[in-house]
Amino acid sequence: MPIRAGTVGLATLLMIFNLFPVAGTWIEVLSPYGQHYADFKTSLPHRQVIAEIIQTAPYLRSTVGVLPSTAQINQHNINYYGALQHFQVYARQVGTREKQVKQDARSLDWFITKTGDQGSISDAQSLMVKEVEASPDFQIQKSWRLADKSSLQLYHRRLPPIKVKPISAKVDKVQLQVTVPKSSPPGVPIPVTYQWRGNLQQLRSGLVLLNWHQINTDQISWLNDRTIGMGNLYSGIASSNSFQVTETSAMLPPKNTLPGVYTVTATYINQKTGESYLLSPPATIEINPRSTPSPAPELDLITQLQVLAATLPQGTPALEHIFAEVARINQYDPTQDYLQQAALAMQYRLKMTSKPPATWAYTLALATALKRDVNKAIAALEQVTQLDARNPYAYAYLAFVRLYKFQPHLAEIAVEKAIDLNPNLPELHALHSITALMQAKIFPAWDYFQQYRRLI
Protein backbone atom coordinates (compact mmCIF):
# COMPACT_ATOMS: atom_id res chain seq x y z
CA MET A 1 0.00 0.00 0.00
CA PRO A 2 2.79 2.54 0.81
CA ILE A 3 4.46 1.73 -2.52
CA ARG A 4 1.17 2.29 -4.41
CA ALA A 5 0.53 5.57 -2.60
CA GLY A 6 4.09 6.73 -3.21
CA THR A 7 3.86 5.91 -6.92
CA VAL A 8 0.58 7.83 -7.30
CA GLY A 9 2.01 10.77 -5.35
CA LEU A 10 5.17 10.94 -7.45
CA ALA A 11 3.18 10.69 -10.70
CA THR A 12 0.93 13.54 -9.53
CA LEU A 13 3.93 15.73 -8.67
CA LEU A 14 5.56 15.04 -12.03
CA MET A 15 2.33 15.94 -13.81
CA ILE A 16 2.07 19.24 -11.92
CA PHE A 17 5.75 20.10 -12.44
CA ASN A 18 5.45 19.36 -16.16
CA LEU A 19 2.49 21.70 -16.47
CA PHE A 20 3.71 24.56 -14.29
CA PRO A 21 7.28 25.94 -14.07
CA VAL A 22 7.59 25.61 -10.29
CA ALA A 23 10.23 22.86 -9.99
CA GLY A 24 14.00 22.91 -10.11
CA THR A 25 16.32 21.33 -12.64
CA TRP A 26 15.99 17.96 -10.88
CA ILE A 27 12.68 17.46 -12.68
CA GLU A 28 14.63 16.90 -15.91
CA VAL A 29 16.15 13.76 -14.40
CA LEU A 30 12.81 12.19 -13.47
CA SER A 31 10.91 13.44 -16.54
CA PRO A 32 13.35 14.51 -19.28
CA TYR A 33 10.74 14.58 -22.09
CA GLY A 34 8.06 16.52 -20.27
CA GLN A 35 7.86 20.19 -19.32
CA HIS A 36 4.97 21.27 -21.58
CA TYR A 37 4.18 24.22 -19.37
CA ALA A 38 0.75 25.85 -19.35
CA ASP A 39 0.94 29.12 -21.25
CA PHE A 40 -0.51 31.99 -19.23
CA LYS A 41 1.17 34.80 -21.19
CA THR A 42 0.22 34.21 -24.81
CA SER A 43 -3.04 35.90 -25.69
CA LEU A 44 -5.19 33.59 -27.82
CA PRO A 45 -8.40 34.77 -29.52
CA HIS A 46 -10.50 31.70 -28.63
CA ARG A 47 -13.08 33.66 -26.61
CA GLN A 48 -13.34 36.29 -29.35
CA VAL A 49 -13.90 33.59 -31.99
CA ILE A 50 -16.79 32.11 -30.01
CA ALA A 51 -18.23 35.55 -29.28
CA GLU A 52 -18.15 36.46 -32.99
CA ILE A 53 -20.02 33.30 -33.96
CA ILE A 54 -22.68 33.80 -31.28
CA GLN A 55 -23.12 37.47 -32.11
CA THR A 56 -23.60 36.62 -35.79
CA ALA A 57 -26.00 33.70 -35.19
CA PRO A 58 -27.50 34.31 -31.71
CA TYR A 59 -30.47 31.97 -32.11
CA LEU A 60 -28.53 28.99 -33.48
CA ARG A 61 -26.31 26.25 -32.15
CA SER A 62 -23.26 26.39 -34.42
CA THR A 63 -20.51 23.99 -35.40
CA VAL A 64 -17.18 25.38 -36.61
CA GLY A 65 -14.74 23.33 -38.64
CA VAL A 66 -11.19 23.80 -37.32
CA LEU A 67 -8.59 23.15 -40.01
CA PRO A 68 -5.25 23.74 -38.20
CA SER A 69 -4.19 21.46 -35.35
CA THR A 70 -1.40 23.10 -33.38
CA ALA A 71 -0.88 22.99 -29.63
CA GLN A 72 -2.69 26.30 -29.31
CA ILE A 73 -5.19 26.29 -32.21
CA ASN A 74 -7.12 23.04 -32.51
CA GLN A 75 -10.66 21.73 -32.36
CA HIS A 76 -10.40 20.74 -28.69
CA ASN A 77 -9.42 24.21 -27.49
CA ILE A 78 -12.07 25.96 -29.56
CA ASN A 79 -14.69 23.42 -28.48
CA TYR A 80 -13.79 24.05 -24.83
CA TYR A 81 -14.48 27.77 -25.12
CA GLY A 82 -17.70 27.05 -26.98
CA ALA A 83 -18.77 24.79 -24.11
CA LEU A 84 -18.13 27.65 -21.67
CA GLN A 85 -20.82 29.61 -23.53
CA HIS A 86 -23.50 27.09 -22.56
CA PHE A 87 -22.57 24.75 -25.42
CA GLN A 88 -23.81 27.15 -28.10
CA VAL A 89 -20.74 26.54 -30.28
CA TYR A 90 -19.02 23.23 -31.02
CA ALA A 91 -15.75 22.71 -32.85
CA ARG A 92 -14.77 19.71 -34.94
CA GLN A 93 -11.83 18.80 -37.14
CA VAL A 94 -12.93 18.20 -40.73
CA GLY A 95 -11.19 17.86 -44.08
CA THR A 96 -9.18 14.85 -42.95
CA ARG A 97 -10.16 12.67 -45.94
CA GLU A 98 -9.56 13.86 -49.48
CA LYS A 99 -12.73 12.29 -50.87
CA GLN A 100 -14.84 14.08 -48.25
CA VAL A 101 -13.37 17.57 -48.62
CA LYS A 102 -16.10 18.97 -50.86
CA GLN A 103 -18.88 17.53 -48.68
CA ASP A 104 -17.25 18.97 -45.56
CA ALA A 105 -17.06 22.39 -47.20
CA ARG A 106 -20.74 22.22 -48.20
CA SER A 107 -21.94 21.00 -44.81
CA LEU A 108 -20.63 23.59 -42.33
CA ASP A 109 -21.15 27.35 -42.18
CA TRP A 110 -18.07 28.26 -40.12
CA PHE A 111 -14.39 27.43 -40.61
CA ILE A 112 -11.16 28.44 -38.88
CA THR A 113 -7.94 28.60 -40.89
CA LYS A 114 -4.46 29.74 -39.92
CA THR A 115 -1.38 30.94 -41.73
CA GLY A 116 2.06 29.53 -40.93
CA ASP A 117 2.44 26.33 -38.93
CA GLN A 118 -0.56 24.03 -39.38
CA GLY A 119 0.42 21.50 -36.73
CA SER A 120 -0.46 17.81 -36.89
CA ILE A 121 -2.76 17.55 -39.89
CA SER A 122 -3.55 15.07 -42.67
CA ASP A 123 -2.48 15.37 -46.30
CA ALA A 124 -6.02 16.41 -47.23
CA GLN A 125 -5.93 19.48 -44.96
CA SER A 126 -4.28 21.74 -47.53
CA LEU A 127 -7.02 20.84 -50.01
CA MET A 128 -9.64 21.65 -47.39
CA VAL A 129 -8.06 25.05 -46.70
CA LYS A 130 -8.02 25.88 -50.42
CA GLU A 131 -11.62 24.72 -50.77
CA VAL A 132 -12.75 27.20 -48.11
CA GLU A 133 -10.47 30.13 -48.91
CA ALA A 134 -11.06 30.00 -52.67
CA SER A 135 -14.80 29.37 -52.50
CA PRO A 136 -17.11 32.27 -53.40
CA ASP A 137 -19.55 30.78 -50.86
CA PHE A 138 -17.37 31.92 -47.94
CA GLN A 139 -16.01 35.22 -46.69
CA ILE A 140 -13.69 36.16 -43.86
CA GLN A 141 -15.84 37.15 -40.91
CA LYS A 142 -12.88 38.29 -38.80
CA SER A 143 -9.15 37.67 -38.39
CA TRP A 144 -6.73 37.87 -35.47
CA ARG A 145 -2.96 38.36 -35.36
CA LEU A 146 -1.23 35.73 -33.22
CA ALA A 147 1.94 36.03 -31.14
CA ASP A 148 3.99 33.99 -33.63
CA LYS A 149 3.15 36.55 -36.36
CA SER A 150 0.68 34.16 -38.03
CA SER A 151 -2.99 34.99 -38.51
CA LEU A 152 -6.14 33.16 -37.58
CA GLN A 153 -9.13 33.62 -39.89
CA LEU A 154 -12.77 32.90 -39.16
CA TYR A 155 -14.73 32.16 -42.35
CA HIS A 156 -18.52 32.29 -42.60
CA ARG A 157 -20.85 31.16 -45.35
CA ARG A 158 -22.23 34.14 -47.28
CA LEU A 159 -25.72 32.62 -47.53
CA PRO A 160 -26.25 30.48 -44.41
CA PRO A 161 -28.81 27.67 -44.88
CA ILE A 162 -30.63 28.61 -41.67
CA LYS A 163 -31.75 32.15 -40.90
CA VAL A 164 -33.67 33.11 -37.78
CA LYS A 165 -35.23 36.49 -37.05
CA PRO A 166 -37.92 37.80 -34.68
CA ILE A 167 -41.14 39.09 -36.25
CA SER A 168 -43.72 41.48 -34.89
CA ALA A 169 -46.79 39.38 -35.77
CA LYS A 170 -48.06 36.99 -33.12
CA VAL A 171 -48.35 33.45 -34.49
CA ASP A 172 -50.40 30.99 -32.40
CA LYS A 173 -49.67 27.88 -34.48
CA VAL A 174 -46.68 27.07 -36.62
CA GLN A 175 -47.07 28.17 -40.22
CA LEU A 176 -45.16 26.86 -43.23
CA GLN A 177 -44.34 28.14 -46.69
CA VAL A 178 -42.45 25.98 -49.20
CA THR A 179 -40.49 27.09 -52.26
CA VAL A 180 -39.28 24.58 -54.87
CA PRO A 181 -38.30 24.72 -58.57
CA LYS A 182 -41.04 24.29 -61.17
CA SER A 183 -39.65 20.94 -62.28
CA SER A 184 -36.84 18.46 -61.67
CA PRO A 185 -35.80 15.00 -62.83
CA PRO A 186 -36.14 12.08 -60.38
CA GLY A 187 -33.19 10.66 -58.48
CA VAL A 188 -31.28 13.93 -57.99
CA PRO A 189 -31.36 16.37 -55.04
CA ILE A 190 -33.91 19.16 -55.40
CA PRO A 191 -33.37 22.52 -53.66
CA VAL A 192 -36.19 23.36 -51.28
CA THR A 193 -36.76 26.30 -48.96
CA TYR A 194 -38.92 25.83 -45.87
CA GLN A 195 -40.02 29.02 -44.12
CA TRP A 196 -41.51 28.50 -40.67
CA ARG A 197 -43.26 31.00 -38.42
CA GLY A 198 -44.29 30.52 -34.81
CA ASN A 199 -43.28 31.21 -31.24
CA LEU A 200 -39.80 30.09 -30.27
CA GLN A 201 -40.91 27.22 -28.04
CA GLN A 202 -43.15 25.74 -30.75
CA LEU A 203 -40.40 26.03 -33.32
CA ARG A 204 -37.74 24.45 -31.11
CA SER A 205 -40.02 21.58 -30.10
CA GLY A 206 -41.33 20.87 -33.59
CA LEU A 207 -40.83 17.58 -35.38
CA VAL A 208 -42.41 17.73 -38.84
CA LEU A 209 -43.28 14.72 -41.01
CA LEU A 210 -43.20 15.95 -44.61
CA ASN A 211 -44.80 13.82 -47.32
CA TRP A 212 -44.35 14.55 -51.01
CA HIS A 213 -46.97 12.77 -53.10
CA GLN A 214 -48.53 13.01 -56.52
CA ILE A 215 -51.54 15.32 -56.71
CA ASN A 216 -54.87 13.54 -56.17
CA THR A 217 -53.20 10.53 -54.54
CA ASP A 218 -52.28 9.62 -50.95
CA GLN A 219 -49.33 7.46 -51.99
CA ILE A 220 -46.16 8.89 -50.45
CA SER A 221 -43.38 9.18 -53.02
CA TRP A 222 -40.62 10.59 -50.82
CA LEU A 223 -40.08 11.97 -47.33
CA ASN A 224 -38.32 15.07 -46.04
CA ASP A 225 -38.84 14.73 -42.27
CA ARG A 226 -37.07 17.29 -40.11
CA THR A 227 -36.93 19.30 -36.96
CA ILE A 228 -37.42 23.01 -37.53
CA GLY A 229 -34.09 24.69 -38.07
CA MET A 230 -32.65 21.24 -38.76
CA GLY A 231 -32.23 20.77 -35.01
CA ASN A 232 -29.98 23.83 -34.63
CA LEU A 233 -32.30 26.27 -32.85
CA TYR A 234 -30.44 27.15 -29.67
CA SER A 235 -32.31 26.12 -26.53
CA GLY A 236 -30.61 28.60 -24.18
CA ILE A 237 -32.68 31.62 -25.20
CA ALA A 238 -36.11 32.36 -23.72
CA SER A 239 -38.42 34.65 -25.67
CA SER A 240 -42.16 35.20 -25.96
CA ASN A 241 -41.80 36.71 -29.44
CA SER A 242 -42.68 34.98 -32.66
CA PHE A 243 -39.88 34.10 -35.04
CA GLN A 244 -39.34 33.28 -38.68
CA VAL A 245 -36.97 30.43 -39.53
CA THR A 246 -35.87 30.00 -43.13
CA GLU A 247 -34.16 26.75 -44.14
CA THR A 248 -32.47 26.27 -47.48
CA SER A 249 -32.05 22.54 -47.92
CA ALA A 250 -32.52 19.71 -50.41
CA MET A 251 -34.78 16.69 -50.81
CA LEU A 252 -34.33 13.51 -52.82
CA PRO A 253 -37.09 11.87 -54.88
CA PRO A 254 -36.25 8.22 -55.70
CA LYS A 255 -34.98 7.30 -59.15
CA ASN A 256 -38.20 5.39 -59.85
CA THR A 257 -40.49 8.36 -59.06
CA LEU A 258 -43.17 8.49 -61.75
CA PRO A 259 -43.48 11.60 -63.91
CA GLY A 260 -46.20 13.95 -62.73
CA VAL A 261 -47.03 16.90 -60.50
CA TYR A 262 -46.30 16.49 -56.80
CA THR A 263 -47.36 18.42 -53.72
CA VAL A 264 -46.50 18.36 -50.02
CA THR A 265 -48.44 17.78 -46.82
CA ALA A 266 -46.92 18.08 -43.38
CA THR A 267 -47.76 16.98 -39.84
CA TYR A 268 -46.39 19.18 -37.07
CA ILE A 269 -45.72 17.32 -33.80
CA ASN A 270 -44.73 19.15 -30.61
CA GLN A 271 -42.24 16.82 -28.94
CA LYS A 272 -42.86 18.30 -25.48
CA THR A 273 -46.65 18.63 -25.39
CA GLY A 274 -47.64 15.94 -27.91
CA GLU A 275 -49.81 18.45 -29.78
CA SER A 276 -50.05 17.74 -33.52
CA TYR A 277 -51.80 19.29 -36.48
CA LEU A 278 -51.65 19.26 -40.27
CA LEU A 279 -49.95 21.83 -42.46
CA SER A 280 -50.76 22.04 -46.17
CA PRO A 281 -48.56 24.68 -47.80
CA PRO A 282 -49.46 25.42 -51.44
CA ALA A 283 -46.39 24.06 -53.21
CA THR A 284 -46.09 21.85 -56.29
CA ILE A 285 -43.27 20.51 -58.41
CA GLU A 286 -43.28 18.54 -61.66
CA ILE A 287 -41.10 15.44 -61.77
CA ASN A 288 -39.98 15.14 -65.37
CA PRO A 289 -37.04 13.01 -66.57
CA ARG A 290 -36.31 15.64 -69.26
CA SER A 291 -36.01 18.51 -66.77
CA THR A 292 -32.68 20.14 -66.04
CA PRO A 293 -31.55 19.62 -62.42
CA SER A 294 -31.33 22.75 -60.28
CA PRO A 295 -28.19 23.38 -58.17
CA ALA A 296 -28.91 22.05 -54.69
CA PRO A 297 -27.14 22.15 -51.33
CA GLU A 298 -26.27 19.06 -49.31
CA LEU A 299 -29.14 16.89 -48.16
CA ASP A 300 -30.15 17.36 -44.54
CA LEU A 301 -28.68 14.81 -42.12
CA ILE A 302 -31.93 12.90 -41.58
CA THR A 303 -32.32 12.36 -45.32
CA GLN A 304 -28.68 11.29 -45.58
CA LEU A 305 -29.29 8.73 -42.83
CA GLN A 306 -32.39 7.44 -44.66
CA VAL A 307 -30.37 7.04 -47.86
CA LEU A 308 -27.75 5.03 -45.97
CA ALA A 309 -30.37 2.90 -44.20
CA ALA A 310 -31.90 1.99 -47.57
CA THR A 311 -28.67 0.14 -48.42
CA LEU A 312 -28.78 -2.09 -45.32
CA PRO A 313 -30.63 -4.90 -47.18
CA GLN A 314 -27.43 -5.31 -49.25
CA GLY A 315 -25.70 -6.64 -46.15
CA THR A 316 -21.97 -6.69 -45.50
CA PRO A 317 -20.92 -4.88 -48.73
CA ALA A 318 -22.90 -1.79 -47.64
CA LEU A 319 -21.69 -1.60 -44.04
CA GLU A 320 -18.22 -0.16 -44.66
CA HIS A 321 -19.68 2.72 -46.66
CA ILE A 322 -22.41 3.31 -44.06
CA PHE A 323 -19.95 3.58 -41.17
CA ALA A 324 -17.63 5.88 -43.12
CA GLU A 325 -20.52 8.19 -43.99
CA VAL A 326 -21.93 8.15 -40.45
CA ALA A 327 -18.50 9.12 -39.09
CA ARG A 328 -18.49 12.04 -41.52
CA ILE A 329 -21.96 13.40 -40.81
CA ASN A 330 -21.53 12.97 -37.05
CA GLN A 331 -18.93 15.74 -37.27
CA TYR A 332 -21.59 18.15 -38.51
CA ASP A 333 -23.94 17.44 -35.60
CA PRO A 334 -21.75 17.00 -32.49
CA THR A 335 -24.75 16.09 -30.32
CA GLN A 336 -26.01 13.52 -32.86
CA ASP A 337 -29.47 15.04 -32.45
CA TYR A 338 -30.31 13.97 -36.02
CA LEU A 339 -30.34 10.32 -34.89
CA GLN A 340 -32.93 11.05 -32.23
CA GLN A 341 -35.11 13.00 -34.65
CA ALA A 342 -34.86 10.34 -37.37
CA ALA A 343 -35.82 7.66 -34.84
CA LEU A 344 -38.81 9.66 -33.58
CA ALA A 345 -40.01 10.37 -37.12
CA MET A 346 -39.83 6.69 -38.09
CA GLN A 347 -41.56 5.61 -34.87
CA TYR A 348 -44.49 7.88 -35.67
CA ARG A 349 -44.62 6.71 -39.27
CA LEU A 350 -44.47 3.01 -38.44
CA LYS A 351 -47.31 3.41 -35.94
CA MET A 352 -49.47 5.45 -38.32
CA THR A 353 -49.08 3.21 -41.39
CA SER A 354 -50.65 -0.23 -41.79
CA LYS A 355 -48.21 -1.42 -44.48
CA PRO A 356 -45.02 0.62 -44.15
CA PRO A 357 -42.04 0.02 -46.45
CA ALA A 358 -39.13 -1.91 -44.96
CA THR A 359 -36.82 1.08 -45.46
CA TRP A 360 -38.61 2.92 -42.65
CA ALA A 361 -37.89 0.11 -40.22
CA TYR A 362 -34.29 -0.10 -41.43
CA THR A 363 -33.91 3.66 -40.77
CA LEU A 364 -35.28 3.25 -37.25
CA ALA A 365 -32.99 0.28 -36.64
CA LEU A 366 -29.91 2.15 -37.86
CA ALA A 367 -30.71 5.30 -35.86
CA THR A 368 -31.35 3.43 -32.61
CA ALA A 369 -28.30 1.18 -33.08
CA LEU A 370 -26.05 4.21 -33.62
CA LYS A 371 -27.54 5.73 -30.47
CA ARG A 372 -26.68 2.45 -28.67
CA ASP A 373 -30.30 2.06 -27.61
CA VAL A 374 -30.18 -1.73 -27.72
CA ASN A 375 -33.78 -2.47 -26.73
CA LYS A 376 -35.23 -0.14 -29.36
CA ALA A 377 -32.78 -1.43 -31.95
CA ILE A 378 -33.94 -5.00 -31.28
CA ALA A 379 -37.59 -3.96 -31.52
CA ALA A 380 -36.89 -2.18 -34.81
CA LEU A 381 -35.02 -5.16 -36.21
CA GLU A 382 -37.85 -7.50 -35.22
CA GLN A 383 -40.05 -5.29 -37.38
CA VAL A 384 -37.43 -5.38 -40.15
CA THR A 385 -37.61 -9.20 -40.20
CA GLN A 386 -41.38 -8.95 -40.67
CA LEU A 387 -41.24 -6.37 -43.46
CA ASP A 388 -38.20 -7.86 -45.23
CA ALA A 389 -38.78 -11.49 -44.29
CA ARG A 390 -36.92 -13.03 -47.26
CA ASN A 391 -33.68 -11.14 -46.64
CA PRO A 392 -31.10 -13.13 -44.62
CA TYR A 393 -29.28 -9.95 -43.60
CA ALA A 394 -32.36 -8.75 -41.71
CA TYR A 395 -32.03 -11.74 -39.38
CA ALA A 396 -28.23 -11.38 -39.26
CA TYR A 397 -28.55 -7.80 -37.99
CA LEU A 398 -31.02 -8.96 -35.35
CA ALA A 399 -28.66 -11.75 -34.29
CA PHE A 400 -25.73 -9.34 -34.03
CA VAL A 401 -27.62 -6.89 -31.78
CA ARG A 402 -28.90 -9.74 -29.61
CA LEU A 403 -25.31 -10.90 -29.19
CA TYR A 404 -24.41 -7.34 -28.17
CA LYS A 405 -27.01 -7.67 -25.41
CA PHE A 406 -25.65 -11.10 -24.40
CA GLN A 407 -28.67 -13.04 -25.66
CA PRO A 408 -26.86 -15.84 -27.55
CA HIS A 409 -29.83 -18.24 -27.57
CA LEU A 410 -32.15 -15.70 -29.19
CA ALA A 411 -29.33 -14.66 -31.52
CA GLU A 412 -28.90 -18.28 -32.58
CA ILE A 413 -32.58 -18.55 -33.50
CA ALA A 414 -32.24 -15.47 -35.73
CA VAL A 415 -29.02 -16.56 -37.40
CA GLU A 416 -30.37 -20.05 -38.13
CA LYS A 417 -33.29 -18.42 -39.93
CA ALA A 418 -30.79 -16.36 -41.95
CA ILE A 419 -28.81 -19.50 -42.87
CA ASP A 420 -32.01 -21.21 -43.99
CA LEU A 421 -32.57 -18.32 -46.40
CA ASN A 422 -28.99 -18.30 -47.74
CA PRO A 423 -26.47 -20.87 -46.47
CA ASN A 424 -23.73 -19.54 -48.76
CA LEU A 425 -22.99 -16.34 -46.82
CA PRO A 426 -19.82 -16.93 -44.74
CA GLU A 427 -20.60 -14.15 -42.24
CA LEU A 428 -23.73 -16.01 -41.16
CA HIS A 429 -21.71 -19.07 -40.18
CA ALA A 430 -19.26 -16.85 -38.29
CA LEU A 431 -22.19 -15.44 -36.32
CA HIS A 432 -23.51 -18.94 -35.78
CA SER A 433 -20.15 -19.99 -34.34
CA ILE A 434 -20.13 -17.03 -31.94
CA THR A 435 -23.67 -17.73 -30.72
CA ALA A 436 -22.70 -21.35 -29.98
CA LEU A 437 -19.45 -20.36 -28.28
CA MET A 438 -21.27 -17.89 -26.01
CA GLN A 439 -23.52 -20.75 -24.92
CA ALA A 440 -20.48 -22.96 -24.20
CA LYS A 441 -21.33 -25.25 -27.13
CA ILE A 442 -17.69 -25.82 -27.99
CA PHE A 443 -17.98 -28.59 -30.59
CA PRO A 444 -20.91 -27.05 -32.54
CA ALA A 445 -19.05 -23.72 -32.47
CA TRP A 446 -16.02 -25.41 -34.08
CA ASP A 447 -18.20 -27.06 -36.72
CA TYR A 448 -19.86 -23.73 -37.62
CA PHE A 449 -16.43 -22.07 -37.79
CA GLN A 450 -15.22 -24.72 -40.23
CA GLN A 451 -18.23 -23.99 -42.44
CA TYR A 452 -17.25 -20.33 -42.34
CA ARG A 453 -13.68 -21.16 -43.39
CA ARG A 454 -14.88 -23.27 -46.31
CA LEU A 455 -16.88 -20.34 -47.69
CA ILE A 456 -14.35 -17.53 -47.41
N, C-alpha and C positions, 0 to 999 in steps of 0.2 A: 504493500500500500504506500509506504513512504517513497519508493522508487517511482511508482505511477504518479503520485502527487508532484514529485520533483520534476519529472519529465514534462508534465502539463504546465507547471510553473515556468520552467525554462523556455518552453515553446512560446508561451504567452509573452514573456519578456522579449524574446527575439523578434516576435511579430511587432510589438510596440516599438522597439528600437529600430526596426527596419522601416517603420512608417514615419517616425518622428525623430529628428536629429538631436536626441537628448543623451546619447551614450558616448563613451569614449572610443578610442581606436581599437580597444579589445574586442569590439563587436565584429570587426573584420575577421578575427580568428575563428569565431564560432559561426559566423554567417557571411562568408566572403562574397557571395553572389547576390546579396540582398540590397538593403539600403535604397529602396524606392520611396523616398520621403514624400509625404503629403505636401502638396504645393499650396501654401497659403498666400503667396505673394503675387503670382501671375493672375491677372484679371481676365477671366474667360466670359464670353457673352452669352452663356447658356440661359440665364434668366431672361435676358433681353430677347433672345430667340423665341422662347416660349411666350413671352408677353406680346411680341409682335403677331404671332399666330393667333392668340386668343383675341387680341384687339381687332384683327381683321375678320375673324369668324367667331364672334362671341357666343353664338347659339349652337355651335357644332362641336362635336368631339372630333379631333383631327389626328391624323397619322402623318408623320414626316419621315421621308426616306433619307437616311444619313449615309452618304457615299464615302467619306473618309473614315478611317479607323485608326486614329493615333491614340496615344495614351490620354490625351486631353479632349480630343474631338471624336466621339464615337457614339453609337446608338444607345449604349448603356447610360452614359452621362446625360445625354439629352433626354432620354426617357425618365431618368431620375428627377430632373427638374420639372418635367411635365407632370409627373406623379405628385410633386409638391403642390401643384395648382389643381388639386382635387381630381387628378387623372383626366384632365380635359385634353391633354396632348400626349400622344404616344410616339415613340421613335423606334424605327426598325431599319435594319440593314437590308437593302435591296440591290439588285444589279449584280448579284454574285454568279449568275449563270448566263452565258452569252445568249442562249436561245430564249431567255425570258426577259431580256433587256427592254424590248419594245413594249411588252405587256406591263412591266413594272412602271415604265414611264407613262403609260396611259391610265394607270390605275390609282396613282396617288396625286394629290394636289400640291403637296409641299415637298421640297428637296433641299438638303444642305450639301453644298460642295465647298471645297477648300483648295487654295493654291498651295504650291510647295509640297512638303512631305505628306503623302497620303496614308502612311502607316501600313498596317497589315491588311492588304486587300487582295481580291482575286484578280485574275487576268481580265475578267469582263468589266471591272470597275471603270477603266478608262473609257470603254464604249458607253457605259451608263452615263458618265459625266458628259461626254459629247452629246448624247441623246437629249439630255436636259438642257445643256447650255446652248445648243444650236437649234433647239425646237422653237418655232414661233408660238407654240402653245404656252410657253413659260416666260416669265419676266423676273428680274431680280427685285424682290420685295425690299430687301435691305442687306447691307454688308457691314462687316466689322473687321477692323485691323487688329491682328493678333500680335503678341509680344515677339514672336519669331519673324516678324515682318511679312508673314503670309496673311491672306485674307479669307474670311469665312463669308460665304454668300448664302442667303436664304432665297430660294426660288419659289414662286407661286404660280399656279395655273391662271392664265388670263381670264378664262371663262370657266369658273368652277362648276362642277355638275350639280351641286346643291347650293341653293341660295335661300336664305331665311331672312324675312323682314317683318316687323310688326305692322299691322294695318289698323286703321281707325274703326272700320266696321266691326260690329259684334256678330260673331258667327256661332250659332247654337249647336249646329251639327256640322261635321266635316263635309266640305264640298270638294269636288274634283272636276278639273278640266284636263282634257287629254289632247295633245297635238301630235299628229303622225303625218308622214308623207302621203300623197294621194295614192301611190301604188308602190309595190315592191315585189321582187321574185321570192319564192319560198326558199327556205334553207339558208338564208343569210340574215345577219343581224339587221334589225330595222331601228332607226333612231326614234325615240319616243320621249315626249316631255309630259310629265305629270305635275300639275299645279294643284296643290292642296291648300285649303283655307280652313281654319278652325282655331279653338283656343289651344294653348300650348300643351296642356295636359292631354287633351284628346289626340293631338298630333303625335305626341311622344308615345302614347299607349296604343296607337293604332297598328293593327295587323290587317292588311287588305288582301283579299283573294281576288285576283284579276283574271277574268276569263275572256279570251278572244274567241269568238265563234262566228260562223257565217250567218248573215242576216236571215231571219225567219226560221232559224233552227236553234235548238238548245245544245247541240253537240259541240263540246269544247274542242277547239283545234289546238290552242296552245295557252300556256299559263304565263303570268308575269307577277306572281305573288311577291309581296314586299312589306316591309315596315316603312312608314312615312319618313322621308329623309334617309332612306336606306340604312336605318338603324343608327344614324350619326347625330341625331338631335341630342344636345347635351342635357343631361338630367339635373345638373346642379343649379339651374336658373329657375326661379319661381316668378311667374307673371300671370296676371289676370287678363292680359290683352289677347286679342286674336292675332294670328300670324299667317303669313303666306309662305309656303315652302314650295320651291320649284326644283324639280329633279330632271336633269337631262340624262337619259339612260338609253338602253337598247333592249329589245326583245327578240326572240328567235322562233319564228314559225318553222315547223318541221319541213324537211325536204318533200314529204309526200302531201303537203297541204294542197287541197284542191283549189283551182282558180275560182275566184268569186270575190264578193264584197263582204268584209268582216267588220264587226263592231265589238264593243267591249262592255261588259257588265262587271260590277265590283261589289264585294261584300266587305263592309268595314266592321272590324271586331275590336272592341276595346279590351285589351288584355287584362286590365285591372278590374273593370266593373262587369265584364261579360256582355255589355250592351253590343248589339249588332244591328245593322240596317244596310239596305241596298243603295248603291250609287249607280246611276246610269248616265254617264257623261255622253254627249252627242259626238261621237268620233267614229269614223269609218276609214277603212283602207282596202284597196283592191289588191288581192294577191294575183299576180300575173307573171308567168314565167318569162315573158318578153320584156318586162319592166327593167329599167336600169337601177341597180342598187344605190341607195343613198349612203353617204359616209355616216358611219355610226360609231359611237364610243364603245368602250368595253361593256360586255354584259354585266349586270349586277351580280353580286356574289351568290345569291340564292339561285339564280338561273344557271350560273356556272356549275354549282353543285348538282342541280338537276340534270344537266348535260352529262356530267361525270357519272352520276348514278345510273343513267340509262345504259351505260356500257357494262355494268356489273353482270348482266346475264352472259357476257362473253367469258367470264371466269378469269383464270390466272393471267392470261395475256393482257387484260385491261388493268390489273391492279397496280402495276408499276407506274403506269401513266397517271392513274387516279391519285396515288400517294404523292407523286411529284407535283401535280397540280394543286392538291390540297395544301401542301407545304408552301407553295407560292401564294395562294390567295389568303392563307392564314396570316401572312405578313401584312396584308392590307386591312385586316380587321383584328387587331391585337386581342380583343376580348372574345373573339369567335362567336359574336352575337348572331351572325348569319346562320350558324348551325341551329341555334335555338329557334330562330324565326322560321327556318325551313321545316324543322320538325313540327312546330305548332301548325303551320299551314297544311302540311300533309296529314296531320292528325285530324284536323277539321274536315279536310276533303275526304279522307277515307271513311269517316263517320257519316258524311252527308251523301255519299254516293253508293248506290246498291251494287254496281258492277264497275269498280274503279280499275284503271289500267295498272299492270304490275309495276310500271315505272314509278308510280306514286309510292308504293310500298318500298321499293328499292331506295328511293330518296330518303324516306323516313328511316330505314335501316342504316343507311350510310351516315346520316346526320347524327343519330343517336349513338352509333358505334364510335364516331369521331369524338363525341362528347363523353365517351366512356360511361354511358348510361346503359349498363349491361341488361337490366331487366326490360327496358323499353326496346333495346336492340333485339332481344330475343323475341319479344312480342311482335315486332315489325317483321322479323324474318319468318316467324310462323305464318304471318299473313302472306309473305312473299311465296312460301311454298304452296299456298293455296291458289294464288293468282298465277304463278308460273310453275305449275306442278310437274311439267315434263322436263324441267331444266335441272340437271344434276348439281350445278353450281349453287342453286338456291338452297339445297339441303346441305351442301358443303359449308356454305357461310354459316348456316344455323349450327352445324356441328362445331365449327371453329369457335363461335361465341360461347357455346355451351361448355366447351373445354376451358375457355377463359374463366368461366364461372365455376370450374371444377365440378362439372356434371358429366363425367365420362360415359355413364350408362346411357343418358339421354342423347349425348353426342354420337354414340355408337349407333343408336337407332336411326338418326338422321343420315349418318354417312353410309350405312348399309342401304338405305333407300337411294342415295346418290349412286352407289355402285351398281345397284339393280338397273338404273337408267342408263349408265355408261360405265362398264367395267374397264374401259381402256384408258382412263385418265389416271396417270400415276399418282397425282397429288391426293386423290381419294384414298388410295391404299396407304399412303403415308399417314393420313389422318386416322384411318382405321387402325393402324399400328399404334398410334399414340393413344387412342381411346382404350385399346386393350391393355397397353402398358400401364396406364393410369388406374386400371382396375386390377393390376397385378396378374394379368393373364399373360404370363411370360411367353409360353410357347405359341399361342395364337398371334401375339404381337410380332414374334419372329417370322411366322409364316406370312403375315400381311406385309412385313417389311421386304421379304423376298419377292413378293408380287410387285411391290413398288420398284425394286431394283431391276426386275425383268422388263419393265415398261419404260424406264428412262433411257 
